[in-house]
């Protein structure tokens, strides 16, 4: 503002930040689900290991998307 340059619009930044927060919240929700639902069911349910592997893979995919969003915010 001091140099008279146009101020950047914060719309895209705000949208990417909101997306990053939502992805991180999804990761936390999956971690809670894994810890309190699937981990105790490993001893009794035969499908629990497969479901746990699927949710962990989803959590890793969300983590990669969070890293991409952070990289975009850093630009």
JOMO-V564336 format. One record per residue. RES is the residue in one small letter. PHI is phi in radians with two decimals (NA if undefined). OMEGA is omega in degrees with one decimal (* if undefined). Layout:
RES_PHI_OMEGA ; RES_PHI_OMEGA
//
This chain:
x_NA_-179.2 ; x_-1.16_-178.0 ; x_-1.43_-179.8 ; x_1.44_177.8 ; x_-1.35_178.0 ; x_-1.16_179.9 ; x_-1.34_180.0 ; x_-1.24_176.6 ; x_-1.33_-178.2 ; x_-1.63_-177.1 ; x_-1.05_-178.8 ; x_-1.17_179.0 ; x_-1.04_-178.9 ; x_-1.11_-179.9 ; x_-1.16_179.1 ; x_-1.17_177.5 ; x_-1.12_177.8 ; x_-1.12_177.7 ; x_-1.12_179.3 ; x_-1.11_178.8 ; x_-1.13_178.8 ; x_-1.14_177.7 ; x_-1.12_178.3 ; x_-1.13_177.2 ; x_-1.12_175.9 ; x_-1.11_176.6 ; x_-1.08_-180.0 ; x_-1.13_179.0 ; x_-1.10_177.5 ; x_-1.14_178.4 ; x_-1.11_177.7 ; x_-1.14_178.3 ; x_-1.06_179.5 ; x_-1.08_-175.6 ; x_-1.23_-171.0 ; x_-1.73_179.1 ; x_-1.98_-172.9 ; x_-1.40_-179.3 ; x_-1.07_177.0 ; x_-1.16_-177.6 ; x_-1.42_-178.0 ; x_-1.04_-177.6 ; x_-1.34_-174.2 ; x_-1.80_-171.5 ; x_-1.79_-178.7 ; x_-1.30_-179.4 ; x_-1.57_-177.1 ; x_-1.07_178.6 ; x_-1.08_178.3 ; x_-1.16_178.5 ; x_-1.13_177.8 ; x_-1.13_178.3 ; x_-1.09_179.2 ; x_-1.15_179.7 ; x_-1.23_176.7 ; x_-1.18_176.6 ; x_-1.11_176.7 ; x_-1.13_178.3 ; x_-1.12_177.2 ; x_-1.16_177.5 ; x_-1.10_176.1 ; x_-1.11_178.8 ; x_-1.11_177.6 ; x_-1.12_178.2 ; x_-1.14_176.8 ; x_-1.12_179.5 ; x_-1.10_176.8 ; x_-1.09_179.2 ; x_-1.11_178.3 ; x_-1.12_177.3 ; x_-1.11_177.7 ; x_-1.17_178.9 ; x_-1.18_180.0 ; x_-1.28_179.1 ; x_-1.35_*
//
